[in-house]
Amino acid sequence: MSAPDVSAILVNYNAGPELGRALRSIADELAGQRWEAVVIDNASSDGSGAIVAEWAPHARLVRNDMYRGRDAGRYHDALEWIFAAPDYVRNFRR
């Protein structure tokens, strides 16, 4: 897959069906464009990983070994992005 036009970062904790709907919404909205979703999972136990796997290669899973909240991505040295949410923006570049 070539470089995406859009990258979506989703922080997840046991959101199962909602996560699936979010990925479907992204795919529908970005039909015809190159996109990726990086799902930062906070040690979910509801099968969220399997839902992400269904969307490969567009979606990939980064697992935390415990719940780390919505700032979860900053705990992974391999990831670099600006995280935006409706109520705040954080820069996690290292």
Contact map, one row per residue, 1 for C-alpha under 8 A:
1111000000000000000000000000000000000000000000000000000010000000000000000000000000000000000000
1111000000000000000000000000000001000000000000000000000000000000000000000000000000000000000000
1111100000000000000000000000000001000000000000000000000000000000000000000000000000000000000000
1111111000000000000000000000000011110000000000000000000000000000000000000000000000000000000000
0011111000000000000000000000000011100000000000000000000000000000000000000000000000000000000000
0001111100000000000000000000000011110000000000000000000000000000000000000000000000000000000000
0001111110000000000000000000000000111100000000000000000000000000000000000000000000000000000000
0000011111000000000000000000000000111100000000000000000000000000000000000000000000000000000000
0000001111100000000000000000000000001111000000000000000000000000000000000000000000100000000000
0000000111110000000000000000000000001111000000000000000000000000000000000000000000000000000000
0000000011111000000000000000000000000011110000000000000000000000000011011000000000000000000000
0000000001111110001000000000000000000011110100000000000000000000000001000000000000000000000000
0000000000111110000000000000000000000000111100000000000000000000001000000000000000000000000000
0000000000011111000000000000000000000000000111110000000000000000000000000000000000000000000000
0000000000011111111000000000000000000000000001010000000000000000000000000000000000000000000000
0000000000000111111100000000000000000000000001110010000000000000000000000000000000000000000000
0000000000000011111110000000000000000000000000000000000000000000000000000000000000000000000000
0000000000000011111111000000000000000000000000000000000000000000000000000000000000000000000000
0000000000010011111111100000000000000000000000010010000000000000000000000000000000000000000000
0000000000000001111111110000000000000000000000000011000000000000000000000000000000000000000000
0000000000000000111111111000000000000000000000000000000000000000000000000000000000000000000000
0000000000000000011111111100000000000000000000000000000000000000000000000000000000000000000000
0000000000000000001111111110000000001000000000000000001000000000000000000000000000000000000000
0000000000000000000111111111000000000000000000000000000000000000000000000000000000000000000000
0000000000000000000011111111100000000000000000000000000000000000000000000000000000000000000000
0000000000000000000001111111110000000000000000000000000000000000000000000000000000000000000000
0000000000000000000000111111111000100000000000000000000000000000000000000000000000000000000000
0000000000000000000000011111111000000000000000000000000000000000000000000000000000000000000000
0000000000000000000000001111111000000000000000000000000000000000000000000000000000000000000000
0000000000000000000000000111111111100000000000000000000000000000000000000000000000000000000000
0000000000000000000000000011111110000000000000000000000000000000000000000000000000000000000000
0000000000000000000000000000011111000000000000000000000000000000000000000000000000000000000000
0001110000000000000000000000011111100000000000000000000000000000000000000000000000000000000000
0111110000000000000000000000010111110000000000000000000000000000000000000000000000000000000000
0001111100000000000000000010010011111000000000000000000001000000000000000000000000000000000000
0001011100000000000000000000000001111100000000000000000011110000000000000000000000000000000000
0000001111000000000000100000000000111110000000000000000001110000000000000000000000000000000000
0000001111000000000000000000000000011111000000000000000000111100000000000000000000000000000000
0000000011110000000000000000000000001111100000000001000000111100000000000000000000000000000000
0000000011110000000000000000000000000111110000000000000000001111000000011000000000000000000000
0000000000111000000000000000000000000011111100010000000000001111000000010000000000000000000000
0000000000111000000000000000000000000001111100000000000000000011111110010000000000000000000000
0000000000001000000000000000000000000000111110000000000000000011111000000000000000000000000000
0000000000011100000000000000000000000000111111110000000000000000000000000000000000000000000000
0000000000000100000000000000000000000000001111110000000000000000000000000000000000000000000000
0000000000000111000000000000000000000000000111110000000000000000000000000000000000000000000000
0000000000000101000000000000000000000000000111111110000000000000000000000000000000000000000000
0000000000000111001000000000000000000000100111111111000000000000000000000000000000000000000000
0000000000000000000000000000000000000000000000111111100000001000000000000000000000000000000000
0000000000000000000000000000000000000000000000111111110000000000000000000000000000000000000000
0000000000000001001100000000000000000000000000111111111000000000000000000000000000000000000000
0000000000000000000100000000000000000010000000011111111100111000000000000000000000000000000000
0000000000000000000000000000000000000000000000001111111100111000000000000000000000000000000000
0000000000000000000000000000000000000000000000000111111100000000000000000000000000000000000000
0000000000000000000000100000000000000000000000000011111111110000000000000000000000000000000000
0000000000000000000000000000000000000000000000000001111111110000000000000000000000000000000000
1000000000000000000000000000000000010000000000000000001111110000000000000000000000000000000000
0000000000000000000000000000000000111000000000000000001111110000000000000000000000000000000000
0000000000000000000000000000000000011110000000000001101111111000000000000000000000000000000000
0000000000000000000000000000000000011110000000000001101111111100000000000000000000000000000000
0000000000000000000000000000000000000111100000001001100000111110000000000000000000000000000000
0000000000000000000000000000000000000111100000000000000000011111000000000000000000000000000000
0000000000000000000000000000000000000001111000000000000000001111100000000000000000000000000000
0000000000000000000000000000000000000001111000000000000000000111111100010000000000000000000000
0000000000000000000000000000000000000000011000000000000000000011111000000000000000000000000000
0000000000000000000000000000000000000000011000000000000000000001111100000000000000000000000000
0000000000001000000000000000000000000000011000000000000000000001111110010000000000000000000000
0000000000000000000000000000000000000000010000000000000000000001011111110000000000000000000000
0000000000100000000000000000000000000000010000000000000000000000001111110000000000000000000000
0000000000110000000000000000000000000000000000000000000000000000000111111000000000000000000000
0000000000000000000000000000000000000000000000000000000000000000000111111110000000000000000000
0000000000100000000000000000000000000001110000000000000000000001001111111111000000000000000000
0000000000100000000000000000000000000001000000000000000000000000000001111111001000000000000000
0000000000000000000000000000000000000000000000000000000000000000000000111111101000000000000100
0000000000000000000000000000000000000000000000000000000000000000000000111111100000000000000000
0000000000000000000000000000000000000000000000000000000000000000000000011111111000000000000000
0000000000000000000000000000000000000000000000000000000000000000000000000111111100000000000001
0000000000000000000000000000000000000000000000000000000000000000000000000001111100000000000000
0000000000000000000000000000000000000000000000000000000000000000000000001101111110000000000000
0000000000000000000000000000000000000000000000000000000000000000000000000000111111000000000111
0000000000000000000000000000000000000000000000000000000000000000000000000000001111100000001110
0000000000000000000000000000000000000000000000000000000000000000000000000000000111110000111110
0000000010000000000000000000000000000000000000000000000000000000000000000000000011111000111100
0000000000000000000000000000000000000000000000000000000000000000000000000000000001111101110000
0000000000000000000000000000000000000000000000000000000000000000000000000000000000111111100000
0000000000000000000000000000000000000000000000000000000000000000000000000000000000011111000000
0000000000000000000000000000000000000000000000000000000000000000000000000000000000001111100000
0000000000000000000000000000000000000000000000000000000000000000000000000000000000011111110000
0000000000000000000000000000000000000000000000000000000000000000000000000000000001111011111000
0000000000000000000000000000000000000000000000000000000000000000000000000000000001110001111100
0000000000000000000000000000000000000000000000000000000000000000000000000000000011100000111110
0000000000000000000000000000000000000000000000000000000000000000000000000100000111100000011111
0000000000000000000000000000000000000000000000000000000000000000000000000000000111000000001111
0000000000000000000000000000000000000000000000000000000000000000000000000000100100000000000111
